Amino acid sequence: EFIAAFFGCLYAGVVAVPAYQPRSNNQSMDRLLAILEDAQTTLVLTSTNTLSYLERRFGDATDLTALRLLTTDNVALELAQAWQTPALNGDTLAYLQYTSGSTSKPKGVMISHRNVINNSVDIALGHETSPDSVLVSWLPHFHDFGLVYGIILPVHEGFPCVLMAPTSFIQQPIRWLQAISRYRATHSGAPNFAYELCTSKITPEQCATLDLSSWCVAANGAEPIRQETLQRFVQTFEPYGFRWSTFCPSYGLAEATLKVSSVCKTEMPIFCTVEASALEGHHIIEISANASETRTLVGCGSPLLDTNIVIVNPTSLTKCLPNQVGEIWVSSKSVGHGYWNRSEETERTFHAYLVDTEEGPFLRTGDLGFIKDGQLFVTGRLKDLIIIRGHNHYPQDIELTVENSHPAL
């Protein structure tokens, strides 16, 4: 129903806004209400069996009483006979991809048809998809990873995709690997936590019938990627056909449609072990993995097609030296047109220029990283950085320290 409704919006010239459906009375409506308000929503597409539930939930919000709810599963099929070619071009706004809103109110990234086609071609090139590819995805449709990678990419490139509900994976992670095994999937991806969940929750007994030998691209992105997670996953599932070369660590964000860079299908993941204290000062000093106080970073591949990545000092707005950590700036045809109805934030984030060379415009990602041997390494998020007595601390490092401090965590 979601896929039909999404493409129906594109055909009708209506701006699609992918959003999650509230499932229970105790689930917070705050984020959904914020999206409805920000997008100036006039119409909600849903199905017959959830209509009364949504009417009740939206009825509790007095400012949404005028919202129109339309069920899509009872549209007359004979209307298809009146199909006409829609008046679209590359710059036509296709949909609003709302950011997570984890640090602020969710913002709607304006994604055009050219943005999403360019990004699909970019992903297909690096991951070497073909008509013989098969993709399995449990990623939420309202998230850029789930929408672009799990739905739009297979449609654009013309290969089958098997979809499953996110809750099916969360409840029993083995279901994801079973689907890959059963449907002989060649491509599948998820955030780092999913691979971690598989290693901690799946038992050897559950793996008895697994055959992961068909899996040739395992994308890992959307959150910090840990070397330890990749190692544990390979150790756990190598007996069932999984290979190191299958891992394709990636970096992307909603503001760039999805992908910015990724390890290609034919490459092996690359690691860079650095001195932790130097990293706190935004300097890169490579060191032996056996040394104390180190941090090992996972390479997120190189940009393809027209994507250009520069590492910039976020204060001086000039390029960093090769051994310095700075903000990741991106230019590409995949970069969205800005934030819906937020002109100041759009100007600040999507139209950045280097002060010394006047090169631009760039997308300011808000993420920190560096480039080594053509590979992008992401160290953290600028807004998440915690500064104590002049030292920079990355929250994911603090989380890892806490996790390792006691088995209960």
C-alpha positions, -999 to 999 in steps of 0.1 A, spaced: 0 0 0 28 24 8 46 18 -25 14 23 -45 5 55 -26 41 69 -29 42 64 -67 6 77 -69 17 109 -53 45 113 -79 21 106 -107 -5 131 -94 21 158 -89 14 158 -51 45 162 -29 48 129 -10 58 129 27 68 94 39 59 91 75 54 63 101 20 52 112 14 53 150 8 18 162 -5 21 197 -22 45 220 8 50 241 31 59 212 41 95 211 25 115 183 49 145 188 72 138 158 43 129 135 24 160 145 55 181 139 59 167 104 22 173 96 24 209 108 58 217 91 48 201 57 14 220 58 -2 186 51 -37 186 37 -41 149 29 -32 117 46 -32 84 26 -39 53 46 -57 20 43 -93 10 52 -84 -12 82 -65 17 99 -88 46 90 -109 46 121 -78 43 143 -61 73 126 -93 93 127 -94 87 165 -57 96 170 -59 127 148 -92 137 163 -74 142 196 -54 170 180 -78 199 176 -57 216 149 -59 185 126 -97 183 124 -96 196 89 -71 170 77 -85 148 50 -79 111 53 -81 90 21 -80 52 19 -60 40 -11 -70 3 -11 -105 9 -25 -96 31 -54 -114 19 -86 -88 0 -107 -106 11 -140 -92 46 -134 -59 32 -147 -74 34 -182 -72 72 -180 -34 72 -173 -16 102 -188 21 110 -189 27 133 -159 43 167 -165 76 162 -147 112 172 -151 144 167 -132 139 197 -109 103 187 -100 99 182 -63 93 145 -57 90 142 -19 100 156 15 124 134 34 122 144 70 153 142 92 153 122 124 147 152 146 169 137 173 186 170 180 159 194 168 125 196 152 124 174 121 131 192 89 118 183 55 146 179 29 133 187 -6 142 158 -29 137 163 -67 134 136 -93 169 143 -105 183 139 -69 168 105 -65 176 92 -100 212 104 -96 216 87 -62 201 55 -75 225 54 -104 254 61 -80 244 33 -56 239 9 -85 273 17 -99 292 11 -67 272 -20 -56 272 -34 -91 235 -42 -93 220 -59 -123 187 -75 -134 199 -107 -116 203 -89 -83 179 -96 -54 176 -72 -25 161 -79 10 151 -50 32 134 -46 66 143 -9 68 114 16 75 99 31 44 98 65 59 136 66 64 159 76 36 178 43 38 146 22 36 130 44 9 158 49 -15 178 17 -10 149 -6 -3 122 6 -27 133 33 -53 167 16 -62 151 -18 -71 124 -1 -91 148 22 -109 173 -5 -117 147 -32 -125 155 -60 -100 133 -77 -74 132 -67 -37 118 -87 -8 104 -64 19 97 -73 56 85 -52 85 111 -36 108 94 -52 138 99 -86 123 136 -81 124 137 -64 158 117 -92 174 137 -120 158 169 -109 140 173 -144 125 144 -136 102 165 -111 82 192 -137 76 167 -164 68 151 -141 42 185 -135 26 191 -172 26 157 -182 13 154 -157 -15 192 -159 -24 196 -122 -19 227 -105 -34 222 -71 -17 210 -61 17 219 -34 42 212 -19 76 226 4 103 255 -10 125 232 -19 154 215 -45 133 247 -64 127 255 -62 164 220 -75 172 225 -105 150 257 -115 167 242 -112 202 207 -126 197 210 -153 171 218 -188 184 239 -215 166 207 -236 164 189 -209 145 218 -208 119 216 -245 111 199 -240 77 214 -206 67 233 -202 35 245 -166 31 269 -173 2 247 -154 -23 250 -122 -3 277 -100 -20 269 -65 -8 261 -59 29 257 -21 32 264 -7 67 255 30 73 232 55 89 251 55 122 287 51 135 303 19 121 323 -2 146 352 -24 135 344 -47 164 309 -52 151 321 -61 116 346 -86 131 321 -103 153 296 -106 125 322 -122 102 333 -146 129 298 -156 137 284 -161 102 315 -170 81 306 -207 87 273 -200 69 288 -184 38 293 -148 48 326 -132 36 347 -101 47 345 -88 12 306 -86 15 308 -57 39 304 -23 22 306 4 49 288 36 37 282 72 46 251 93 37 224 115 50 189 126 40 202 160 28 221 141 0 191 119 -8 209 89 7 244 79 -3 275 101 -3 302 75 -4 305 37 0 330 9 -2 324 -7 -37 314 -43 -42 349 -53 -54 367 -37 -24 375 -48 11 367 -27 41 396 -5 52 405 5 88 426 33 102 439 31 138 448 65 153 461 79 185 430 87 207 445 118 224 455 133 190 420 127 177 406 147 206 425 176 192 412 169 156 446 155 145 452 122 128 482 103 140 483 67 128 495 42 153 498 4 158 466 -13 168 485 -30 196 493 4 213 473 17 242 447 46 239 438 40 203 407 43 182 401 23 150 380 39 124 362 23 95 365 37 60 333 46 43 346 43 7 351 69 -20 326 91 -38 315 82 -73 298 99 -102 297 137 -97 301 137 -59 329 158 -44 338 157 -7 360 183 10 371 184 47 366 219 61 375 238 93 340 246 105 352 279 121 375 293 94 356 277 65 389 268 48 401 233 37 418 212 64 452 198 60 453 160 51 460 150 87 433 171 103 397 163 112 371 187 99 335 191 88 324 170 58 312 191 29 295 176 -1 286 187 -36 266 164 -59 235 163 -80 221 141 -52 221 170 -28 185 181 -21 171 215 -28 171 226 8 147 225 37 110 229 32 99 265 42 132 272 60 151 296 39 177 307 65 186 271 74 187 262 37 211 290 30 233 281 59 234 243 52 230 239 15 248 269 1 282 269 18 313 283 1 350 280 10 363 314 22 397 313 5 388 298 -29 351 307 -31 345 272 -43 309 260 -38 281 256 -32 285 227 -8 262 209 16 274 213 52 267 178 67 274 186 103 295 154 104 333 153 112 358 133 94 389 131 72 400 116 39 429 91 37 440 75 5 408 86 -12 386 70 15 363 90 38 365 83 75 338 96 97 348 104 133 315 119 147 289 146 146 298 183 151 267 190 172 273 159 194 308 168 203 314 172 240 342 196 250 356 191 285 386 213 296 395 219 260 394 183 250 369 169 224 350 138 233 329 118 209 297 104 224 300 71 207 334 66 224 317 73 258 289 49 249 315 22 241 334 28 273 302 25 293 291 -6 274 324 -24 281 324 -14 318 299 -41 329 282 -71 313 247 -58 323 252 -29 299 
